[in-house]
Amino acid sequence: MQRTFAILFTAFVLSFPVSSAQTPSPDEFGWSIDLSQDYSVVPNVTYATADNFDCKLDAYVHKGSTTPVPTVVYIHGGGWVGGTKEGANLALLPYLEMGFSVVNVEYRLARVALAPAAVEDCRLALRWVMKNARMYNFDSSRIIVTGGSAGGHLALMTGMLDSTAGFDATREWDQSSVPLKVAAIINWFGITDVKDLLSGTNRQNYAVSWLGSQANRNELATRVSPLTYVRKDLPPIFTIHGDNDNLVPYSHAVRLHSALSAAGVTNKLVTIPGGKHGGFSREDMLRIYGMIRTFLKEAKVL
């Protein structure tokens, strides 16, 4: 059942404070969008069920267009151990203001299922978007995937994988071979080398929790790392990362940028001097979204 976006947006703002890694309020940026006129939402659509957990998404559908609308798949962060799609709603606003439809995705966290479950879920969410493109007027040739932190990692994995990687589990409702391709990836300080976070100087408890005590932990960490899948035919990738991030090392962004450039992949790294794990200044955020808009125009997504 569809409802007007304005009513649900008000409830989200009252119920979910913005974390330091999310986007500041729309008033702070001065975005101008008539939510009630331009958008409707189809909430809590179950796109997959696994481990007795219903994976759900919210579809924010742009109204009134006579042609298919470019669409953002947004994946929340939280170190694969926390976070909710509802908690990320303010981060959707810049894309709504640009005229995208948006699909906001939740997935199995570590307490429900260890790695690689979250990767499998996000790939299934992308499959749902492509299979339902006609129903919701999504432009399947102009899909971008984005997220921050663990959401940035999952956005990279979702957009960089191909079917040979072995993460494209099908469900009973979908035995087809819909090609999963995206037009661009926007990576906000995402993890690019999971194994790097399991031990040593860069060890992070959230990464250890996501991999757990699986016997093949190191091999699996490599398989769920975006750096493993760098190759020439990837979509354009835009990365934002603070050089003083204490949760995801800045080196992850630098290494990804270097590998993509060496492979001939169109990509851009925006470094925030002194920037931590999100919580960037108003000026930085305005500058970043201006560059994202330009990047997406050059990629022929906007």
Stockholm file with secondary structure:
# STOCKHOLM 1.0

chainA/1-302         MQRTFAILFTAFVLSFPVSSAQTPSPDEFGWSIDLSQDYSVVPNVTYATADNFDCKLDAYVHKGSTTPVPTVVYIHGGGWVGGTKEGANLALLPYLEMGFSVVNVEYRLARVALAPAAVEDCRLALRWVMKNARMYNFDSSRIIVTGGSAGGHLALMTGMLDSTAGFDATREWDQSSVPLKVAAIINWFGITDVKDLLSGTNRQNYAVSWLGSQANRNELATRVSPLTYVRKDLPPIFTIHGDNDNLVPYSHAVRLHSALSAAGVTNKLVTIPGGKHGGFSREDMLRIYGMIRTFLKEAKVL
#=GR chainA/1-302 SS CCEEHHHHHHHHHHHCCCCTTSCCCHHHHTCCCCHHHHEEEEEEEEEEEETTEEEEEEEEEECSCSSCEEEEEEECCSTTTSCCSGGGGGGGHHHHHTTCEEEEECCCCTTTCCTTHHHHHHHHHHHHHHHTHHHHTEEEEEEEEEEETHHHHHHHHHHHCCGGGSCCCCBTTBCSCCCCCCSEEEEESCCSCGGGGSSSTTCCHHHHHHHTTCTTHHHHHHHTCGGGGCCTTCCCEEEEEETTCSSSCHHHHHHHHHHHHHHTCCEEEEEETTCCSSCCCHHHHHHHHHHHHHHHHHTTCC
#=GC SS_cons         CCEEHHHHHHHHHHHCCCCTTSCCCHHHHTCCCCHHHHEEEEEEEEEEEETTEEEEEEEEEECSCSSCEEEEEEECCSTTTSCCSGGGGGGGHHHHHTTCEEEEECCCCTTTCCTTHHHHHHHHHHHHHHHTHHHHTEEEEEEEEEEETHHHHHHHHHHHCCGGGSCCCCBTTBCSCCCCCCSEEEEESCCSCGGGGSSSTTCCHHHHHHHTTCTTHHHHHHHTCGGGGCCTTCCCEEEEEETTCSSSCHHHHHHHHHHHHHHTCCEEEEEETTCCSSCCCHHHHHHHHHHHHHHHHHTTCC
//
